Amino acid sequence: MAGPPGALAEPRPDGPDTMGREIAEGPDAVAATLLDVEASRQRIALLLADARRIILFGTGASLAVSRIAAPIWRRASPGGLELVIRQATEAALGDLDGLQFNPTDAVVAISQSGSSPETLSAARLARRAGASVLALTADPDSALASTATLSVPLASGREAGAATKSAMASLAGLLGIAGSLRCDEPHVSDLQDGLAGIIAAWQEAMGPGRRLAGARHAWMLGFGAAKGIAAAGSLLWHEKLVRPATAATPSEFRHGLIEAVRREDVVVLFAMPGGDTAEARYVDRLRAELRALEVDLVELSPMADDAGRAALELLLRIQQLARAAVLVAGTYRDEFAILRHVVKPADDLPA
């Protein structure tokens, strides 16, 4: 499908646009991925057993998903291993982030296709340094899977457009490995049903989607894991709505970025469960400032109380909201005008 979606005045939860179909496949991809993690549980435990540091890396949506998972993973193992996030590109180009791979590292490399040049190059550098590499990829025959010490499949299959079901599967895989999501069949089935319920309630996204469709700029804000969700949302905004969006913490926004906000903008605020009184007061301050500036605010919070499930809910809801805004704005297209046409793979990175 190309051009404005004139035939999609009443889109279904599962299409007819490809984005809708792939979002609707997310709950199944999450469930199957968690069962794959459970099947590999012993091998994953062995790989992580001797590690002194865990490194998560990827590019694009995979990097955003790592940023969602990292705070939740750290809380799941307090006082445990150091966990850091690295941009695969910075590692592949010669430790531009000032970090190096060590033999005692356990690296988790995330790539839907398993062929991202930056992620593949960084994974190979990690293996040469003696680190263990756990790959999360939807292609078990990919170069990344072959490079890795262990590969756990993402059950997202092929994806035609922006990362939606693959982002959901990747986040589920990371949280399953961290122990933040139960991977036994009863809990997986319950989670799948809950996410499917969000899909079925697709029309709830249309109201805020209309508000966001006409926004000059979207500001996506959240603390901790919610900032990672904001980053994933901003990617969808650029790739599908083709409008500017900025992901930040509320503090980053208040200390400088707010100077650029206008009445034609919309702020999207993400909230994870478990915030304390001080965080609530801080966010109340932000709300009052936005009211004074007459800037529209959309707030997204999960139904779930546990962090792992809440993160998946919020990620799915921003995907639904992006789709609603895109269809209202008439900017929907399956493919990209620049990515994969002008932006070519960096296949000259160190092998």
TILUMKE-584636 format. One record per residue (C-alpha): residue in three letters; x, y, z. Coordinates in pm, whole numbers, padded with zeros to 5 digits, always signed. Layout:
alaXYZ ...
END
This chain:
met+00000+00000+00000 ala+00132+00347-00085 gly+00013+00701-00027 pro-00266+00830+00198 pro-00482+00548+00334 gly-00813+00668+00196 ala-00956+00316+00209 leu-00867+00282+00578 ala-01128+00512+00732 glu-01233+00222+00958 pro-00920+00008+00989 arg-00943-00323+01171 pro-00711-00415+01459 asp-00521-00643+01219 gly-00511-00434+00903 pro-00561-00408+00615 asp-00233-00212+00642 thr+00083-00416+00696 met+00166-00219+01011 gly-00167-00322+01163 arg-00116-00687+01070 glu+00234-00696+01216 ile+00134-00520+01538 ala-00150-00773+01574 glu+00105-01056+01544 gly+00304-00917+01838 pro+00130-01112+02118 asp+00190-01444+01941 ala+00554-01348+01877 val+00598-01264+02246 ala+00448-01595+02360 ala+00652-01809+02122 thr+00974-01623+02207 leu+00925-01673+02580 leu+00870-02045+02527 asp+01192-02055+02322 val+01375-01883+02610 glu+01236-02143+02849 ala+01354-02424+02621 ser+01707-02274+02624 arg+01705-02189+02995 gln+01988-02423+03101 arg+02216-02322+02813 ile+02150-01953+02883 ala+02233-02005+03252 leu+02562-02173+03162 leu+02656-01891+02928 leu+02588-01627+03195 ala+02730-01824+03488 asp+03092-01709+03463 ala+03027-01357+03338 arg+03133-01054+03539 arg+02949-00811+03313 ile+02651-00833+03079 ile+02646-00611+02771 leu+02332-00549+02565 phe+02377-00404+02219 gly+02202-00346+01889 thr+02103-00062+01658 gly+01776+00119+01594 ala+01478-00047+01759 ser+01702-00321+01903 leu+01899-00056+02091 ala+01577+00109+02215 val+01453-00229+02339 ser+01780-00279+02526 arg+01723+00054+02698 ile+01377-00057+02805 ala+01503-00387+02942 ala+01818-00270+03122 pro+01659-00095+03426 ile+01417-00385+03474 trp+01700-00640+03444 arg+01909-00452+03701 arg+01622-00450+03949 ala+01565-00822+03894 ser+01920-00894+04011 pro+02008-00633+04276 gly+02373-00644+04375 gly+02437-00881+04086 leu+02630-00843+03765 glu+02712-00510+03610 leu+02486-00453+03310 val+02569-00196+03043 ile+02425-00092+02708 arg+02649-00030+02411 gln+02558+00101+02069 ala+02676-00171+01835 thr+02811+00089+01592 glu+03033+00256+01853 ala+03177-00083+01945 ala+03226-00185+01580 leu+03406+00140+01495 gly+03669+00096+01765 asp+03525+00139+02115 leu+03418+00500+02058 asp+03223+00474+02383 gly+03546+00418+02576 leu+03459+00057+02660 gln+03622-00265+02548 phe+03504-00623+02533 asn+03660-00853+02794 pro+03685-01234+02814 thr+03461-01222+03122 asp+03179-01042+02938 ala+02852-01202+02834 val+02721-01012+02534 val+02357-01014+02423 ala+02339-00908+02057 ile+01994-00825+01919 ser+01908-00815+01549 gln+01578-00914+01390 ser+01743-01010+01061 gly+02069-01132+01210 ser+02247-00942+00933 ser+02284-00587+01070 pro+02646-00501+00974 glu+02706-00299+01290 thr+02569-00565+01525 leu+02742-00846+01339 ser+03078-00664+01345 ala+03048-00589+01717 ala+02955-00951+01791 arg+03261-01075+01603 leu+03483-00831+01793 ala+03335-00958+02119 arg+03405-01321+02025 arg+03763-01237+01928 ala+03807-01074+02270 gly+03699-01401+02431 ala+03351-01288+02539 ser+03048-01515+02516 val+02781-01395+02274 leu+02411-01470+02303 ala+02224-01375+01985 leu+01856-01286+01975 thr+01752-01308+01609 ala+01458-01424+01403 asp+01685-01599+01151 pro+01857-01907+01299 asp+02066-01938+00981 ser+02190-01579+00989 ala+02549-01466+01016 leu+02484-01337+01368 ala+02346-01672+01481 ser+02652-01845+01335 thr+02888-01602+01509 ala+02723-01637+01850 thr+02811-01880+02125 leu+02437-01943+02163 ser+02140-01824+01958 val+01785-01793+02094 pro+01521-01742+01824 leu+01290-01445+01812 ala+00956-01581+01693 ser+00869-01267+01496 gly+00939-01400+01148 arg+00979-01163+00857 glu+00887-00798+00912 ala+00802-00572+00620 gly+00812-00228+00780 ala+00911-00058+01103 ala+01000-00274+01402 thr+00678-00362+01586 lys+00634-00736+01644 ser+01013-00784+01639 ala+01053-00514+01907 met+00790-00689+02118 ala+00960-01028+02073 ser+01306-00883+02146 leu+01187-00715+02466 ala+01011-01033+02577 gly+01327-01234+02509 leu+01546-00998+02712 leu+01302-00988+03004 gly+01260-01365+02993 ile+01636-01414+03009 ala+01656-01165+03296 gly+01387-01352+03490 ser+01155-01051+03483 leu+00893-01246+03289 arg+00777-01597+03371 cys+00826-01832+03076 asp+00609-02126+03182 glu+00306-02196+02965 pro+00029-02074+03202 his+00194-01736+03259 val+00287-01700+02892 ser-00071-01776+02788 asp-00208-01520+03033 leu+00035-01255+02906 gln-00055-01336+02545 asp-00425-01293+02621 gly-00363-00961+02795 leu-00166-00822+02501 ala-00427-00951+02258 gly-00685-00754+02458 ile-00490-00434+02387 ile-00496-00521+02017 ala-00871-00579+02028 ala-00922-00238+02193 trp-00753-00071+01896 gln-01014+00206+01870 glu-00901+00344+02208 ala-00587+00467+02032 met-00781+00673+01777 gly-00867+00964+02009 pro-00511+01046+02118 gly-00395+00941+01770 arg-00598+01227+01620 arg-00441+01472+01864 leu-00093+01351+01774 ala-00154+01335+01398 gly-00162+01712+01370 ala+00122+01786+01613 arg+00415+01989+01488 his+00649+01791+01714 ala+00601+01502+01955 trp+00801+01502+02280 met+00814+01153+02433 leu+00915+01145+02797 gly+00976+00885+03064 phe+01216+00782+03339 gly+01412+00456+03336 ala+01256+00185+03123 ala+00993+00436+03009 lys+01263+00644+02838 gly+01349+00336+02631 ile+00982+00309+02534 ala+00992+00677+02439 ala+01295+00605+02218 ala+01111+00319+02047 gly+00812+00546+01995 ser+01022+00825+01845 leu+01163+00581+01589 leu+00811+00488+01478 trp+00724+00858+01457 his+01014+00930+01223 glu+00976+00616+01015 lys+00597+00609+00978 leu+00446+00946+01067 val+00748+01117+00906 arg+00734+01394+01166 pro+00993+01495+01428 ala+00985+01337+01771 thr+01227+01366+02062 ala+01274+01107+02339 ala+01401+01230+02674 thr+01351+01203+03047 pro+01119+01462+03204 ser+01429+01618+03359 glu+01613+01644+03026 phe+01302+01801+02879 arg+01257+02055+03159 his+01623+02162+03157 gly+01653+02301+02806 leu+01437+02114+02557 ile+01123+02283+02689 glu+01245+02609+02532 ala+01164+02460+02191 val+00812+02338+02276 arg+00516+02513+02110 arg+00140+02506+02150 glu+00115+02300+01830 asp+00320+02023+01992 val+00209+01724+02196 val+00395+01572+02490 val+00357+01197+02547 leu+00438+01093+02903 phe+00504+00726+02983 ala+00473+00593+03337 met+00602+00261+03467 pro+00458+00106+03784 gly+00629+00143+04119 gly+00724+00511+04106 asp+00770+00670+04449 thr+00624+00990+04593 ala+00921+01201+04487 glu+00885+01091+04124 ala+00511+01166+04135 arg+00576+01517+04267 tyr+00833+01576+03995 val+00593+01470+03722 asp+00316+01684+03876 arg+00551+01979+03840 leu+00595+01898+03471 arg+00219+01874+03420 ala+00170+02219+03573 glu+00439+02367+03350 leu+00279+02219+03037 arg-00059+02359+03141 ala+00099+02703+03178 leu+00242+02668+02827 glu-00093+02538+02694 val+00077+02227+02551 asp-00132+01913+02499 leu-00032+01613+02714 val-00106+01247+02639 glu-00031+01008+02926 leu+00021+00634+02883 ser+00032+00401+03182 pro+00004+00021+03196 met-00259-00195+03361 ala+00001-00441+03494 asp+00178-00392+03827 asp+00493-00590+03747 ala+00759-00413+03545 gly+00815-00678+03276 arg+00453-00704+03172 ala+00402-00328+03207 ala+00690-00258+02967 leu+00540-00486+02703 glu+00199-00322+02746 leu+00342+00027+02705 leu+00549-00071+02402 leu+00241-00220+02237 arg+00032+00086+02321 ile+00278+00330+02164 gln+00283+00110+01855 gln-00097+00129+01842 leu-00084+00505+01897 ala+00173+00549+01619 arg-00044+00350+01380 ala-00351+00557+01468 ala-00165+00886+01416 val-00018+00765+01087 leu-00353+00662+00945 val-00521+00986+01054 ala-00234+01196+00912 gly-00238+01003+00584 thr+00138+00945+00584 tyr+00119+00565+00593 arg+00341+00360+00364 asp+00471+00008+00402 glu+00829+00079+00299 phe+01073+00362+00364 ala+01163+00644+00126 ile+01521+00679+00252 leu+01612+00374+00457 arg+01719+00089+00225 his+01724+00330-00071 val+01961+00615+00015 val+02099+00473+00342 lys+02302+00169+00241 pro+02427-00106+00477 ala+02767-00034+00633 asp+02910-00358+00500 asp+03270-00231+00511 leu+03296-00255+00892 pro+03562-00480+01048 ala+03474-00844+00985 
END
